[in-house]
Amino acid sequence: MSEQTQEKSSKLPQQLSDETAIPVVYQHTDWQGQAIDLPAGKVVCIGQNYLDHIQEMNSQPAPQALFFIKPTTALRRLAPVFVIPSSHGAVHNETEIAVLIKQPLCKATSAEVAAAIWGYSLALDLTLRDVQAELKKLGRPWEIAKGFDGACPIAGFVPAALIDEPQQLQFSLQVNNSLRQQGDAILMIRSITQILVEMSQWFTLAPGDIVLTGTPAGVGPLQHNDQLHLALSPWLDVLTTVHTDQIK
């Protein structure tokens, strides 16, 4: 089913454009466009959770999970348009299953996780790849490459009650009618439940928070007017367009 949400093109803050720094208001919605009564929270992410993506980045698996956080101001609706910065090098897509939290999780056990999940969706973990690479060379944190305003466009959420086996979810990204990413949750290094348990040992997950579960291989640069088709089979079928912040 296609998500029919409407969104005005957003502008990035002063560090990324010459437009206003006032963030666009984001509201969680379900897969049918109805508002969800939860506040917009932080976005807690895991990196390197698919082996094929680790390999394409010429990296190595590590025993410790790689967690990082995007602020609330990174959130945007995915469709019908989202905006990327144009003056900081390549902006890469990273398509991921997103999990919306409805109950607090703090040092949670596996048995506590399922009851805390409102639902599942798809998100883009947009990444300023050139900025990230330079910061890695310098040995510095790379939050600005992942957490800039608008860095997390996200679709509506499918209620957890409708999804019997979230670890069997399959998803894909097409860019201009060409398949770029194809993912299967069963191939995650850490399962969705494992991710939430481990995250909650470090960060309390609050109602309205979103957890991103990692991206498979196929990351690459996005350009102005790229036409994207994201699918979470059989629930979400989202069409959207990329704009840059320099286009009026």
C-alpha positions in Angstrom: 0.0 0.0 0.0 1.4 3.4 -1.0 2.0 5.9 1.7 0.1 9.1 0.8 1.6 11.6 3.2 2.2 15.2 2.0 5.2 17.2 3.0 6.6 20.6 2.1 10.2 20.7 1.1 12.3 21.4 4.2 15.4 23.6 4.4 18.5 22.8 6.4 20.0 25.1 9.1 22.5 27.9 8.8 25.5 25.5 8.8 24.1 23.7 5.7 22.3 26.5 3.8 21.5 30.2 3.9 17.9 29.5 4.9 16.2 29.7 8.3 17.5 27.4 11.1 14.0 26.8 12.5 13.5 23.0 12.2 10.5 21.5 10.3 7.9 20.1 12.7 7.9 16.3 12.5 5.0 14.1 13.7 5.1 10.3 13.8 2.4 8.9 11.5 1.2 5.4 10.7 1.3 3.7 7.3 -2.0 5.2 6.4 -1.0 8.8 7.3 -2.7 9.1 10.6 -0.9 10.8 13.5 0.5 8.6 16.2 0.2 9.9 19.8 3.8 9.8 20.7 6.4 12.6 20.9 9.2 12.9 18.3 12.2 11.6 20.1 15.8 10.8 19.4 17.0 8.3 16.8 19.4 5.6 18.0 21.2 3.8 15.3 23.4 0.7 14.9 26.2 0.7 12.3 27.8 -2.4 10.7 24.9 -4.7 11.2 25.0 -6.4 7.7 28.1 -8.2 6.6 27.8 -7.2 3.0 27.8 -3.5 4.0 30.8 -4.0 6.2 32.6 -5.5 3.2 31.6 -2.8 0.7 33.0 -0.2 3.2 36.3 -2.1 3.4 35.8 -2.5 7.1 35.9 -5.4 9.6 33.3 -6.8 11.9 33.8 -6.0 15.6 32.5 -7.8 18.7 31.2 -4.5 20.1 28.1 -2.9 18.6 28.6 0.4 16.9 25.8 2.7 18.3 25.3 6.4 17.5 22.5 8.9 17.9 20.7 11.4 15.5 18.8 14.2 17.3 15.1 14.8 16.9 15.9 17.6 14.4 17.2 15.0 12.0 13.6 13.6 11.5 11.6 14.5 8.3 8.8 12.8 6.5 10.1 10.6 3.7 7.5 11.5 1.1 6.7 13.2 -1.2 10.0 15.1 -1.1 13.0 15.4 1.2 15.9 17.8 1.0 19.6 17.0 1.2 22.5 19.5 1.6 24.4 20.5 -1.6 27.6 22.0 -0.2 29.2 19.2 1.9 30.1 16.6 -0.7 28.4 13.3 -1.3 25.1 12.5 0.5 24.7 8.7 0.6 21.5 6.7 1.1 21.4 4.0 3.8 18.0 2.3 3.8 17.1 0.7 7.1 14.2 -0.9 9.0 13.0 1.6 11.7 11.4 0.7 15.0 9.2 3.1 16.9 9.3 2.8 20.7 6.1 3.2 22.8 7.2 2.2 26.3 10.5 2.9 28.1 13.3 0.4 27.8 16.2 0.8 30.3 18.6 -2.1 30.8 15.9 -4.3 29.2 15.7 -8.0 28.8 14.7 -9.8 25.6 11.3 -10.6 27.2 10.6 -6.9 27.7 11.3 -5.7 24.1 8.2 -6.8 22.1 5.7 -5.0 24.4 7.7 -1.7 24.0 7.5 -1.6 20.2 4.7 0.5 18.5 5.6 -0.6 15.0 8.0 -0.8 12.1 8.9 1.4 9.1 11.6 2.4 6.7 14.1 5.2 7.1 17.0 6.7 5.3 20.1 7.1 7.4 21.5 9.9 5.2 25.2 10.3 5.5 27.6 13.0 4.5 30.2 10.5 3.3 33.0 12.9 2.4 32.6 14.6 5.8 32.5 11.3 7.6 35.7 10.1 5.8 37.6 13.2 6.7 36.5 13.0 10.4 37.5 9.4 10.5 41.0 10.3 9.2 41.3 12.8 12.0 40.2 10.4 14.6 37.3 12.6 15.5 33.6 11.8 16.1 31.4 12.0 13.0 28.1 13.1 14.4 27.7 16.0 12.0 27.9 13.5 9.1 25.0 11.6 10.4 23.0 14.0 12.6 22.5 17.1 10.5 19.0 18.5 10.2 17.0 16.3 7.8 19.4 13.4 8.1 16.6 10.9 8.8 13.6 10.9 6.4 11.2 8.3 7.6 8.0 6.7 6.3 4.8 5.9 8.3 4.8 3.0 10.8 3.1 -0.3 10.4 1.6 -1.4 13.8 3.6 -4.2 15.4 0.4 -6.3 15.8 0.2 -6.7 12.0 3.8 -8.1 11.6 4.1 -11.6 13.0 7.8 -12.1 12.2 9.7 -8.8 12.1 13.0 -10.7 11.7 11.7 -11.9 8.3 11.0 -8.4 6.9 12.4 -7.7 3.5 13.0 -4.2 2.0 14.4 -2.5 -1.0 15.4 0.9 -2.4 15.2 1.7 -6.1 16.8 5.0 -7.4 15.5 6.1 -10.8 14.0 2.7 -11.4 17.3 0.9 -10.7 17.6 -1.4 -7.7 20.2 0.0 -5.4 19.6 -1.8 -2.0 17.9 -5.0 -1.1 17.7 -6.1 2.5 16.4 -9.0 4.6 16.2 -8.7 8.4 17.2 -12.3 8.8 20.7 -11.3 7.6 21.2 -8.9 10.4 24.3 -9.6 12.6 22.3 -8.6 15.6 18.5 -9.2 15.6 16.1 -6.4 16.3 15.5 -7.7 19.8 19.3 -8.0 20.4 19.8 -4.4 19.2 17.1 -3.0 21.6 18.4 -5.0 24.5 22.0 -3.8 24.0 21.1 -0.2 23.2 19.0 0.0 26.4 22.1 -0.9 28.5 23.6 2.4 27.4 20.7 4.7 26.5 17.2 4.6 27.9 14.8 4.3 25.0 11.8 6.5 25.6 8.3 6.6 24.1 8.6 8.3 20.7 12.3 7.3 20.1 13.2 5.5 16.9 15.7 2.8 16.5 17.5 2.2 13.1 18.6 -1.3 12.6 21.4 -1.1 10.1 21.8 -0.9 6.3 22.7 -3.6 3.8 25.1 -3.1 0.9 24.3 -0.6 -1.9 24.9 2.7 -0.3 25.6 5.5 -2.8 25.3 9.2 -3.6 21.9 10.9 -4.1 21.4 13.7 -6.6 18.8 16.4 -7.1 15.6 15.1 -8.6 16.4 11.4 -8.0 13.2 9.4 -7.9 13.2 6.9 -5.0 11.0 3.9 -4.5 11.3 2.3 -1.0 9.4 -0.9 -0.2 8.9 -2.9 3.0 7.1 -6.0 1.7 4.1 -6.2 1.8 3.3 -3.2 3.9 5.0 0.0 2.5 5.4 1.1 -1.0 6.8 4.7 -0.9 7.6 7.0 -3.8 9.6 10.2 -3.1 11.9 12.7 -4.7 15.2 14.1 -3.7 15.7 17.9 -3.7 18.8 19.8 -2.7 18.8 22.9 -0.5 20.2 25.1 -3.3 17.1 24.6 -5.5 14.4 27.3 -5.0 
